[in-house]
Amino acid sequence: MIISKENKKIKHIKKLLSSKKYRYDNKEYILEGEKFINDSKNIKEIYVNEKFNISKLKNSNLNLEIISNNIFNKIKETKNTQGIISISKMNYEILKNSEKIKLGKFIYLDNIQDPGNIGTIIRSAVAFNFDGIIFGKGTCDIYNEKTIRSSAGSIEKIKIYFIEDEKILYKNNLLSADMNGKNINKFKFPKNFILAVGNEGNGLSEDIIKNSEEIISIPISKNIESLNAGVTAGIIMAFSNM
């Protein structure tokens, strides 16, 4: 049993939670929750507090360490922790060209900052059978603890892509979600496309809009100014399945 906060494994876990650079240098992140860990295929190590019932684990053949309750509670900021976390392998791909995103339905996140919005978008993309999520520069880290928690474990159920240059998107059927676009009730979605959703405050970049095949919008009441990025993306993705 690990009983010291100075233990090198405890220090490693805390750095994975607190430092984006450290996460990507190690290509690891922290996953929390019994269900998500049981369903995961990318786990390297599992850590439980001393009160956790190990018999509930499907992945009990993996490396497992018990941590004293006192130390475990100091690791986690979550108030209602389930007493189980894992170190999981990151599973993403950096796109160098547009070949892998030519066929299928994808969503592109342009400088989206809120982890809750990103988690909602990930869950919706999985629910509506999208083929992948493309993260642009400036978008909040998908492996941030808050993003993972709000995605409710869906992070491992869809392909994740990162791009450095958004010009890769221009060669495909790019659709932009914007308030000044074509009503989605009157829009026929193509079989293959990339849906671009923009920053909560500033929307999509001018270059994305300028290079889009179509700009589409959701009709809303005049009593509200706009919808957040997560809701917007979810509604449009649902419509694309109709």
PAZAPA-4460 file (N, C-alpha, C; in steps of 0.05 Angstrom, whole numbers, plus 32768, in hexadecimal, padded with zeros to 4 digits):
% residues 242
    n_x    n_y    n_z   ca_x   ca_y   ca_z    c_x    c_y    c_z   seq   type   mol
   8011   7FE8   8000   8000   8000   8000   8012   8019   8000     1      M     A
   800A   802D   7FF0   8019   8046   7FEF   800E   8058   8006     2      I     A
   8020   8061   8017   8017   8070   802E   8025   808B   8030     3      I     A
   8035   8092   801C   8044   80AC   801D   803F   80BD   8004     4      S     A
   803A   80D6   8008   8036   80E9   7FF2   8050   80ED   7FE3     5      K     A
   8067   80E5   7FEE   8081   80E7   7FE1   8087   80D0   7FCE     6      E     A
   8075   80BC   7FCE   8079   80A5   7FBC   807A   80AF   7F9F     7      N     A
   808C   80A4   7F8F   8090   80AD   7F74   8078   80A9   7F62     8      K     A
   8068   8095   7F68   804F   8090   7F58   803A   80A5   7F5F     9      K     A
   8039   80AD   7F78   8026   80C2   7F80   802E   80DD   7F73    10      I     A
   8048   80E2   7F73   8051   80FB   7F66   804B   80FB   7F48    11      K     A
   804E   80E3   7F3C   8048   80E1   7F1F   802B   80E6   7F19    12      H     A
   8019   80DB   7F29   7FFC   80DF   7F26   7FF5   80FD   7F29    13      I     A
   8000   8109   7F3D   7FFA   8126   7F42   8004   8137   7F2C    14      K     A
   801B   8131   7F20   8025   8140   7F09   8014   813C   7EF0    15      K     A
   800A   8124   7EED   7FF8   811F   7ED6   7FDF   812F   7ED9    16      L     A
   7FD6   8132   7EF1   7FBD   8142   7EF6   7FC2   8160   7EF2    17      L     A
   7FD9   8169   7EF9   7FDE   8186   7EFB   7FEB   8192   7EE2    18      S     A
   7FFA   8182   7ED3   800A   818E   7EBD   8004   8182   7EA2    19      S     A
   7FFA   8193   7E90   7FF5   818A   7E75   800E   8181   7E67    20      K     A
   8024   8190   7E6A   803D   8189   7E5D   8047   816D   7E67    21      K     A
   8044   8169   7E81   804D   814F   7E8C   803B   8138   7E81    22      Y     A
   8021   813D   7E7E   8010   8129   7E73   8019   8121   7E57    23      R     A
   801E   8135   7E46   8025   812F   7E2A   8041   8125   7E27    24      Y     A
   8053   812D   7E39   806E   8122   7E39   806E   8104   7E3E    25      D     A
   805B   80FC   7E50   8059   80E0   7E58   8044   80D1   7E47    26      N     A
   8033   80E0   7E38   801D   80D5   7E29   800B   80C4   7E3B    27      K     A
   8005   80CF   7E53   7FF4   80C2   7E67   7FE1   80D7   7E73    28      E     A
   7FCA   80CD   7E7C   7FB7   80DE   7E8A   7FA9   80CE   7EA0    29      Y     A
   7F9B   80DC   7EB2   7F8D   80CF   7EC8   7F6F   80CB   7EC1    30      I     A
   7F66   80B3   7EC4   7F4A   80AC   7EC0   7F3F   80A4   7EDB    31      L     A
   7F27   80AE   7EE2   7F1B   80A9   7EFC   7EFF   809C   7EF9    32      E     A
   7EF9   808A   7F0A   7EDE   807E   7F0B   7EDE   8061   7F04    33      G     A
   7ED0   8051   7F14   7ECF   8034   7F10   7EC6   802B   7EF4    34      E     A
   7EAF   8037   7EEB   7EA4   802F   7ED1   7EB7   8035   7EBA    35      K     A
   7EC1   804E   7EBB   7ED3   8056   7EA5   7EEC   8046   7EA4    36      F     A
   7EF7   803F   7EBB   7F0F   802F   7EBC   7F0A   8013   7EB3    37      I     A
   7EF3   8008   7EBB   7EEB   7FED   7EB3   7EE8   7FEB   7E94    38      N     A
   7EDE   8001   7E88   7ED9   8001   7E6B   7EF1   8008   7E5B    39      D     A
   7F06   8012   7E67   7F1D   801D   7E59   7F2F   8007   7E4E    40      S     A
   7F3B   800D   7E37   7F4F   7FFB   7E2B   7F6B   8006   7E2B    41      K     A
   7F6E   801E   7E36   7F88   802B   7E35   7F95   802F   7E50    42      N     A
   7F8E   801F   7E63   7F98   8022   7E7E   7FB4   8015   7E82    43      I     A
   7FC5   8023   7E8F   7FDF   8019   7E96   7FE0   800F   7EB3    44      K     A
   7FD5   801F   7EC5   7FD6   8018   7EE2   7FBD   8022   7EEF    45      E     A
   7FB4   8014   7F04   7F9C   801B   7F13   7FA4   8020   7F30    46      I     A
   7F99   8035   7F3C   7F9E   803B   7F58   7F83   803E   7F66    47      Y     A
   7F81   8031   7F7D   7F68   8032   7F8D   7F6E   8039   7FAA    48      V     A
   7F5B   8045   7FB7   7F5F   804A   7FD4   7F5A   8031   7FE3    49      N     A
   7F62   8030   7FFC   7F61   8017   800C   7F45   800D   8011    50      E     A
   7F31   801E   800D   7F15   8016   8012   7F07   800B   7FF9    51      K     A
   7F15   800D   7FE2   7F08   8004   7FC9   7F05   7FE6   7FC7    52      F     A
   7EEF   7FDD   7FBD   7EEA   7FC0   7FBA   7EF6   7FB7   7F9F    53      N     A
   7F0D   7FAB   7FA0   7F1C   7FA4   7F88   7F0D   7F8F   7F77    54      I     A
   7EFC   7F7F   7F83   7EED   7F6A   7F74   7EDB   7F76   7F5F    55      S     A
   7ED6   7F90   7F60   7EC4   7F9D   7F4C   7ED3   7FA4   7F32    56      K     A
   7EED   7FA0   7F32   7EFE   7FA7   7F1B   7EFF   7F91   7F06    57      L     A
   7EF9   7F99   7EED   7EFC   7F86   7ED7   7F1A   7F84   7ECF    58      K     A
   7F28   7F9B   7ED2   7F44   7F9C   7ECA   7F56   7F95   7EE1    59      N     A
   7F4F   7F82   7EF2   7F5F   7F7B   7F09   7F79   7F6E   7F02    60      S     A
   7F7D   7F66   7EE9   7F96   7F5A   7EE0   7FAB   7F6F   7EDA    61      N     A
   7FA3   7F88   7EDA   7FB6   7F9E   7ED5   7FC5   7FA5   7EEF    62      L     A
   7FDB   7FB4   7EEB   7FEA   7FBD   7F02   7FD8   7FCD   7F15    63      N     A
   7FD6   7FC5   7F2E   7FC4   7FD2   7F40   7FD3   7FD8   7F5A    64      L     A
   7FCF   7FF1   7F64   7FDB   7FF9   7F7D   7FC6   8004   7F90    65      E     A
   7FC9   7FFE   7FA9   7FB6   8009   7FBD   7FC4   8020   7FCB    66      I     A
   7FB4   8036   7FCE   7FBE   804E   7FDA   7FAE   8053   7FF4    67      I     A
   7FBC   805B   8009   7FAD   8061   8022   7F98   8076   801D    68      S     A
   7F82   8074   802C   7F6C   8087   8028   7F75   80A4   802B    69      N     A
   7F86   80A9   803E   7F90   80C4   8044   7F9F   80D0   802C    70      N     A
   7FB1   80C0   8020   7FC1   80C9   8009   7FAF   80CB   7FF0    71      I     A
   7F9D   80B8   7FED   7F8B   80B9   7FD5   7F7B   80D3   7FD5    72      F     A
   7F70   80DA   7FEC   7F60   80F2   7FED   7F70   810C   7FE8    73      N     A
   7F8A   810B   7FEC   7F9B   8122   7FE6   7FA2   8124   7FC9    74      K     A
   7FA0   810E   7FBB   7FA5   810E   7F9E   7F8F   811B   7F8F    75      I     A
   7F76   8113   7F96   7F5F   811A   7F87   7F51   8133   7F91    76      K     A
   7F49   8144   7F7E   7F3A   815C   7F85   7F1C   8157   7F85    77      E     A
   7F14   8141   7F78   7EF7   813B   7F77   7EED   8134   7F93    78      T     A
   7ED8   8141   7F9B   7ECD   813C   7FB6   7EC2   8120   7FB9    79      K     A
   7EB2   8117   7FA5   7EA5   80FD   7FA7   7EB4   80E9   7F97    80      N     A
   7ECE   80E5   7F9D   7EDE   80D2   7F8D   7ED4   80B5   7F92    81      T     A
   7ED7   80A4   7F7E   7ECE   8088   7F80   7EE5   8077   7F8C    82      Q     A
   7EFC   8083   7F91   7F12   8074   7F9C   7F22   8064   7F89    83      G     A
   7F20   806B   7F6F   7F2F   805D   7F5A   7F37   8070   7F44    84      I     A
   7F51   806E   7F3C   7F5B   807D   7F25   7F6D   806B   7F16    85      I     A
   7F73   8073   7EFD   7F86   8064   7EED   7F99   8077   7EDE    86      S     A
   7FB0   806D   7ED8   7FC1   807B   7EC5   7FBC   806E   7EAA    87      I     A
   7FB3   807E   7E97   7FAB   8073   7E7C   7FBC   807F   7E66    88      S     A
   7FBF   8070   7E51   7FCF   8079   7E3A   7FBE   808C   7E29    89      K     A
   7FCA   80A2   7E21   7FBD   80B4   7E0E   7FBA   80A5   7DF3    90      M     A
   7FA4   80AB   7DE5   7F9F   809E   7DCC   7F95   80B3   7DB8    91      N     A
   7FA8   80C1   7DAC   7FA1   80D6   7D98   7FB4   80D4   7D80    92      Y     A
   7FAC   80E2   7D6B   7FBD   80E3   7D53   7FC0   8100   7D49    93      E     A
   7FD8   8107   7D41   7FDC   8121   7D36   7FD9   8120   7D18    94      I     A
   7FC7   812F   7D0D   7FC1   812F   7CF0   7FD6   8140   7CE1    95      L     A
   7FE2   8133   7CCD   7FF5   8141   7CBC   7FE8   8149   7CA2    96      K     A
   7FD2   813B   7C9B   7FC4   8141   7C82   7FA7   813A   7C86    97      N     A
   7F97   813D   7C71   7F7A   813A   7C73   7F70   811E   7C6C    98      S     A
   7F81   810C   7C66   7F79   80F1   7C5C   7F67   80E2   7C6F    99      E     A
   7F6D   80E3   7C89   7F5F   80D3   7C9C   7F44   80DF   7CA5   100      K     A
   7F3F   80F8   7C9C   7F26   8105   7CA3   7F15   810B   7C8A   101      I     A
   7F1B   80FE   7C74   7F0B   8103   7C5C   7EF0   80F5   7C5C   102      K     A
   7EF0   80DD   7C68   7ED8   80CD   7C68   7ECD   80CA   7C85   103      L     A
   7EB4   80D1   7C89   7EA8   80CF   7CA3   7E9E   80EA   7CAD   104      G     A
   7E96   80EA   7CC6   7E8C   8102   7CD3   7E9E   810A   7CEA   105      K     A
   7EA8   8122   7CEA   7EBB   812B   7CFE   7EB2   8146   7D09   106      F     A
   7EBC   814C   7D21   7EB6   8167   7D2C   7ED1   8174   7D33   107      I     A
   7ED3   818D   7D2B   7EEC   819C   7D30   7EE6   81B1   7D45   108      Y     A
   7EF7   81B2   7D5A   7EF5   81C5   7D70   7F09   81DB   7D6D   109      L     A
   7EFF   81F3   7D68   7F10   820A   7D62   7F12   821C   7D7B   110      D     A
   7F28   8219   7D8A   7F2E   822A   7DA1   7F18   8229   7DB6   111      N     A
   7F0C   8212   7DBA   7EF8   8210   7DD0   7F06   820C   7DEA   112      I     A
   7EFE   821C   7DFE   7F0D   821E   7E17   7F01   8210   7E2F   113      Q     A
   7EE7   820B   7E2E   7EDA   8201   7E46   7EDA   81E2   7E46   114      D     A
   7EE6   81D6   7E5B   7EE7   81B8   7E5C   7ECB   81AB   7E5B   115      P     A
   7EB7   81B8   7E68   7E9C   81AD   7E68   7E91   81AC   7E4C   116      G     A
   7E95   81C0   7E3C   7E8C   81C0   7E20   7E99   81AA   7E10   117      N     A
   7EB3   81A7   7E14   7EC2   8192   7E05   7EB8   8176   7E0E   118      I     A
   7EB4   8172   7E28   7EA9   8158   7E31   7E8E   8152   7E25   119      G     A
   7E7D   8166   7E24   7E62   8163   7E18   7E64   815C   7DFA   120      T     A
   7E76   8169   7DEC   7E7A   8164   7DD0   7E84   8147   7DCB   121      I     A
   7E97   813E   7DDC   7EA1   8123   7DD9   7E8B   810F   7DDD   122      I     A
   7E7B   8112   7DF2   7E64   8100   7DF7   7E51   8100   7DDF   123      R     A
   7E4A   8118   7DD5   7E37   811A   7DBF   7E43   810D   7DA6   124      S     A
   7E5C   8111   7DA1   7E69   8105   7D89   7E67   80E7   7D8A   125      A     A
   7E6B   80DB   7DA1   7E69   80BE   7DA4   7E4C   80B6   7DA1   126      V     A
   7E39   80C5   7DAD   7E1D   80BE   7DAC   7E12   80BF   7D8F   127      A     A
   7E1C   80D2   7D7F   7E12   80D5   7D64   7E24   80C9   7D4F   128      F     A
   7E35   80B7   7D57   7E45   80A6   7D45   7E58   80B7   7D33   129      N     A
   7E64   80CB   7D3E   7E79   80DA   7D2F   7E92   80C9   7D2F   130      F     A
   7EA3   80CE   7D1B   7EBB   80BD   7D17   7ED3   80C8   7D25   131      D     A
   7ED3   80E1   7D2D   7EEA   80EC   7D3B   7EE6   8109   7D43   132      G     A
   7EF7   8112   7D56   7EF7   812D   7D5F   7F12   8139   7D59   133      I     A
   7F13   8150   7D4D   7F2C   815D   7D45   7F30   8176   7D57   134      I     A
   7F46   8176   7D65   7F4D   818C   7D77   7F60   819F   7D6A   135      F     A
   7F57   81B8   7D68   7F68   81CD   7D5D   7F79   81DA   7D72   136      G     A
   7F8D   81EA   7D69   7F9E   81F8   7D7C   7F8D   820B   7D8D   137      K     A
   7F94   820D   7DA7   7F85   821F   7DB8   7F6E   8213   7DC6   138      G     A
   7F65   81FB   7DBE   7F4F   81EE   7DCB   7F58   81E0   7DE5   139      T     A
   7F47   81E1   7DF9   7F4E   81D5   7E13   7F57   81B8   7E10   140      C     A
   7F6A   81B1   7E21   7F75   8196   7E21   7F60   8180   7E26   141      D     A
   7F5E   816D   7E14   7F4B   8157   7E17   7F52   8146   7E30   142      I     A
   7F6B   8145   7E37   7F73   8134   7E4D   7F74   8143   7E68   143      Y     A
   7F69   815B   7E68   7F65   8169   7E81   7F51   815A   7E92   144      N     A
   7F55   8159   7EAC   7F43   8149   7EBE   7F26   8151   7EBB   145      E     A
   7F20   816B   7EB9   7F05   8175   7EB7   7EF8   816C   7E9D   146      K     A
   7F08   816C   7E87   7EFD   8164   7E6D   7EF7   8146   7E6E   147      T     A
   7F08   8136   7E79   7F04   8119   7E7A   7EEB   8113   7E8B   148      I     A
   7EE9   8121   7EA2   7ED2   811C   7EB3   7EB7   8123   7EA5   149      R     A
   7EB7   813A   7E97   7E9E   8142   7E8A   7E98   8132   7E71   150      S     A
   7EAC   8124   7E66   7EA7   8112   7E4F   7E9B   80F7   7E58   151      S     A
   7E9B   80F2   7E72   7E8F   80DA   7E7D   7E9A   80C0   7E70   152      A     A
   7EB5   80C0   7E6C   7EC2   80A8   7E62   7EC1   80A5   7E44   153      G     A
   7EB4   80B7   7E36   7EB1   80B4   7E19   7ECB   80BA   7E09   154      S     A
   7EDE   80C4   7E17   7EF8   80CC   7E0B   7F05   80B4   7DFC   155      I     A
   7F00   809C   7E06   7F0D   8085   7DF9   7EFC   8077   7DE4   156      E     A
   7EE5   8083   7DDF   7ED2   8076   7DCC   7ED1   8083   7DB1   157      K     A
   7EE4   8096   7DAC   7EE4   80A4   7D92   7F01   80AC   7D8C   158      I     A
   7F07   80AE   7D72   7F22   80B6   7D69   7F26   80D3   7D70   159      K     A
   7F3E   80D9   7D7A   7F46   80F4   7D81   7F5D   80FC   7D6F   160      I     A
   7F5A   8113   7D62   7F6F   811E   7D50   7F77   813A   7D5A   161      Y     A
   7F91   8140   7D56   7F9B   815B   7D5B   7FA6   8166   7D41   162      F     A
   7FA1   8180   7D3C   7FAE   818C   7D24   7FBC   81A6   7D2C   163      I     A
   7FD1   81AB   7D1E   7FE0   81C4   7D22   7FD7   81D9   7D0E   164      E     A
   7FCF   81D0   7CF7   7FC8   81E2   7CE1   7FAB   81DD   7CD8   165      D     A
   7F99   81F0   7CDC   7F7D   81EB   7CD5   7F78   81EA   7CB6   166      E     A
   7F8C   81F1   7CA6   7F8A   81EF   7C89   7F84   81D2   7C80   167      K     A
   7F8C   81BF   7C91   7F86   81A3   7C8B   7F68   819E   7C87   168      I     A
   7F58   81AE   7C96   7F3B   81AA   7C94   7F2F   81B5   7C7B   169      L     A
   7F3C   81C8   7C6E   7F30   81D6   7C57   7F2C   81C4   7C3F   170      Y     A
   7F3A   81AE   7C3D   7F38   819C   7C26   7F20   818A   7C29   171      K     A
   7F13   818A   7C3F   7EFC   8178   7C44   7EE2   8188   7C44   172      N     A
   7ECC   817A   7C49   7EB2   8186   7C49   7EAE   8194   7C64   173      N     A
   7EB6   81AC   7C67   7EB6   81BA   7C80   7E9D   81CA   7C84   174      L     A
   7E8F   81C5   7C9B   7E77   81D3   7CA2   7E7C   81E4   7CBB   175      L     A
   7E74   81FC   7CBC   7E78   820D   7CD3   7E5E   8213   7CE2   176      S     A
   7E5F   820F   7CFC   7E48   8216   7D0D   7E4A   8234   7D15   177      A     A
   7E37   8244   7D0B   7E38   8261   7D11   7E1B   826C   7D11   178      D     A
   7E16   8280   7D21   7DFB   828B   7D24   7DF0   8297   7D0A   179      M     A
   7E02   829E   7CF7   7DFA   82AB   7CDE   7DFB   8297   7CC7   180      N     A
   7DF3   827F   7CCC   7DF4   826B   7CB6   7DD9   8261   7CAE   181      G     A
   7DD9   824C   7C9D   7DC0   8240   7C93   7DB3   8230   7CA9   182      K     A
   7D99   8233   7CAB   7D89   8225   7CBF   7D8D   8206   7CBC   183      N     A
   7D94   81F9   7CD2   7D9A   81DC   7CCF   7D80   81CC   7CC9   184      I     A
   7D69   81D8   7CCE   7D50   81CA   7CC6   7D4D   81C8   7CA7   185      N     A
   7D5C   81D9   7C99   7D5A   81D9   7C7C   7D73   81CF   7C6F   186      K     A
   7D85   81C4   7C7F   7D9F   81BC   7C74   7DA1   819E   7C73   187      F     A
   7DAA   8194   7C5C   7DAF   8177   7C58   7DCD   8171   7C5C   188      K     A
   7DD2   8162   7C71   7DEE   815C   7C77   7DFA   8149   7C63   189      F     A
   7E12   814E   7C5A   7E20   813A   7C48   7E28   8122   7C58   190      P     A
   7E30   810D   7C4A   7E38   80F4   7C57   7E52   80F8   7C66   191      K     A
   7E65   8107   7C5B   7E7F   810B   7C67   7E83   8129   7C6C   192      N     A
   7E8A   8130   7C84   7E8E   814D   7C8A   7E9D   8150   7CA4   193      F     A
   7EA7   8169   7CA7   7EB3   8171   7CC1   7EA3   8189   7CCB   194      I     A
   7E99   8187   7CE3   7E89   819C   7CEF   7E9C   81AD   7D02   195      L     A
   7E9F   81C6   7CFC   7EB0   81D8   7D0C   7E9F   81E7   7D20   196      A     A
   7EA7   81E6   7D3A   7E9A   81F4   7D4F   7EAF   8206   7D5D   197      V     A
   7EA7   8220   7D62   7EBB   8233   7D6A   7EBA   823A   7D88   198      G     A
   7ECD   824C   7D8E   7ED1   8256   7DA9   7EB7   8262   7DB6   199      N     A
   7EB4   825E   7DD0   7E9C   8266   7DDE   7E95   8284   7DDB   200      E     A
   7EAA   8294   7DDA   7EA5   82B1   7DD9   7EA8   82BD   7DBD   201      G     A
   7EBB   82B2   7DAE   7EC2   82BE   7D94   7EB9   82AF   7D7C   202      N     A
   7EAF   8297   7D80   7EA6   8287   7D69   7EBD   827B   7D59   203      G     A
   7EB8   8274   7D40   7ECC   8269   7D2F   7EDF   827E   7D23   204      L     A
   7EF7   8276   7D1C   7F0A   8288   7D0F   7EFF   8290   7CF3   205      S     A
   7F07   82A7   7CEA   7EFE   82B1   7CD0   7F07   829E   7CBA   206      E     A
   7F1F   8292   7CBC   7F29   8280   7CA8   7F18   8267   7CA6   207      D     A
   7F10   825C   7CBD   7EFF   8245   7CBC   7EE4   824B   7CAE   208      I     A
   7ED8   8261   7CB5   7EBE   8268   7CA9   7EC2   826D   7C8B   209      I     A
   7ED7   827B   7C84   7EDD   8282   7C67   7EE1   8269   7C56   210      K     A
   7EED   8254   7C62   7EF3   823C   7C53   7EDF   8226   7C57   211      N     A
   7EC8   822C   7C62   7EB2   8218   7C66   7EA2   8215   7C4D   212      S     A
   7E99   81FC   7C49   7E86   81F6   7C33   7E6B   8202   7C39   213      E     A
   7E64   8202   7C53   7E4A   820C   7C5B   7E4B   8216   7C78   214      E     A
   7E3B   822A   7C7E   7E39   8234   7C9A   7E1D   822E   7CA3   215      I     A
   7E1A   8221   7CBA   7E00   8218   7CC3   7DFA   8223   7CDF   216      I     A
   7DE1   8227   7CE5   7DDA   8232   7CFF   7DC1   8225   7D0A   217      S     A
   7DBD   8228   7D25   7DA6   821D   7D33   7D93   8234   7D38   218      I     A
   7D7A   8232   7D30   7D67   8248   7D36   7D60   8247   7D54   219      P     A
   7D63   825E   7D61   7D5D   8260   7D7E   7D4B   8278   7D84   220      I     A
   7D40   8278   7D9B   7D2E   828E   7DA4   7D3D   82A8   7DA6   221      S     A
   7D2F   82BE   7DA1   7D3B   82D9   7DA3   7D40   82E0   7DC0   222      K     A
   7D36   82D0   7DD3   7D3A   82D5   7DEF   7D55   82CD   7DFA   223      N     A
   7D65   82C0   7DE8   7D7F   82B7   7DF1   7D93   82BE   7DDB   224      I     A
   7DAB   82C6   7DE3   7DBF   82CF   7DD0   7DCC   82B8   7DC0   225      E     A
   7DD3   82A2   7DCE   7DE1   828C   7DC1   7DE0   8273   7DD2   226      S     A
   7DE8   825D   7DC7   7DEC   8244   7DD5   7E09   823F   7DDA   227      L     A
   7E10   822F   7DEE   7E2D   822A   7DF2   7E36   8216   7DDE   228      N     A
   7E51   8213   7DDC   7E5D   8203   7DC7   7E55   81E6   7DC9   229      A     A
   7E52   81DB   7DE2   7E4B   81BF   7DE5   7E2F   81B9   7DDC   230      G     A
   7E1C   81CB   7DE3   7E00   81C7   7DDB   7DFE   81CA   7DBC   231      V     A
   7E0B   81DF   7DB1   7E0A   81E3   7D94   7E14   81CB   7D85   232      T     A
   7E2B   81C1   7D8D   7E36   81AA   7D7F   7E24   8191   7D82   233      A     A
   7E19   818D   7D99   7E07   8176   7D9D   7DEE   8177   7D8C   234      G     A
   7DE2   818E   7D8A   7DCA   8191   7D7A   7DD0   818C   7D5C   235      I     A
   7DE5   8198   7D53   7DEC   8194   7D36   7DF4   8178   7D30   236      I     A
   7E03   816B   7D42   7E0A   814F   7D3E   7DF1   813D   7D3D   237      M     A
   7DDE   8143   7D4E   7DC5   8134   7D4E   7DB6   8137   7D34   238      A     A
   7DB5   8150   7D2A   7DA7   8155   7D10   7DB5   8147   7CF9   239      F     A
   7DCF   8144   7CFB   7DDE   8138   7CE5   7DD7   811A   7CE2   240      S     A
   7DCB   810F   7CF6   7DC3   80F2   7CF6   7DA7   80EE   7CEB   241      N     A
   7D98   8103   7CE7   7D7C   8101   7CE0   7D79   80FC   7CC1   242      M     A
***
